[in-house]
Amino acid sequence: MNACTNEDIIQLLIESDALAEGDEVLVDAPLKQMGIQSLDKFNLFLLVEERHGVQIPDEDFEKLDTVSAIAAYVSEKQAV
Amino acid sequence: MIGIEAIGTYLPARRIDNLERAAGFDCDEEFVENKLGVLEISQAAEDEDAFSLAANAVEDLRARTGLEMDEIEVLVLVTQTPGKLIPHVSARLHGEIGLTDRCACFDISLGCSGYVYALTVVKALMEAQGFRRGLIVTSDPYSKIVDAGDRNTAMLFGDAATATLLSDRPVFEIGRTTMKTRGASHRELMSTDSGNLHMNGRAVFTFCAQNVPPDIREAAELNGVTVEDIDLFLVHQGSKFIVDTIRNRLGLSEEKMPFGAVAYGNTVSSSIPLLLAERVASPESRRIMISGFGVGLSWASSLLTRVA
């Protein structure tokens, strides 16, 4: 499976309506800074788990709060 | 054939404004309006409880239908917030509304899937026993167990009760039902040792998003129709976000799967009959899919078909 990229995560945010096409994306900024609320984050992580075949436990969910951190975490999990 | 003839409802008068208190929960108007979808929650008064809410719902049903209480052969009450544990709330209600000694009477302990479960159980019981009139009452004043400072639950749950008359003169036939449970996940939504409600929002959301859409498709198939054949989908009103997610996963419009709890919140076992009550007298929806999901974790879906 290919590594998960920032663009993959951004596409899932657009697909789940948490972001719109053309929105400015700050990949290293907290999700909330881009207007992404807690419920949107639930949906994002559900899609990440379904599409990338990884399980993200609650303790990691709390820590992962930027697009780049999520992409790196998923890539690392896939590599194991 | 036993089915739904009429529905009475009761919402307590008190309302708590979520927009006014949003900042105190570290959220904004956009979150309240577009994610929770609940602008106000209904809240029982200090002296109201599951029993009194239920009695008010039955009174509304009686006012709507002129129902004679000596005709009722079974009363089933769905609640998880009974207040006093003994006796069962339905026994107190039985005495209050003047049912006869020959009326069977028991409670069902289920949450947001409770109405769909109860319809199926009571219909089967009535048909097996040859009963002609029965009542299903839902009553859950969750405000009694919600921690007022808990962001996950305090802005979401509202108090309500409903009373559904099942009879041999139905408006809606009750179809076959999916009835499911995942007890291994019960800790995600449960009362704690202190008695307050705990909800793992992420776990409950994921459970609903992954399990309810296929369950609705399964219930349609069980009843010999497809999702496209169904006029209206009344699902448990967990939050606007969860209803939107289920709707998107099924590819349905907001008109077909509405969110209608804006003015009172997530009323647990009462959420589906509150929406259904408005539709009993309006003939435009012939087939209605109902789906409840939550505590247990449990979920159930069934098809209601308007009797010609």
Interface residues (C-beta under 8 A of the other chain):
Chain A: G35 Q37 S38 L39 D40 F42 N43 F45 L46 E49 D58 F61
Chain B: C27 E30 F31 K35 N200 G201 R202 A203 F205 T206 A209 Q210 S239 F241 T245
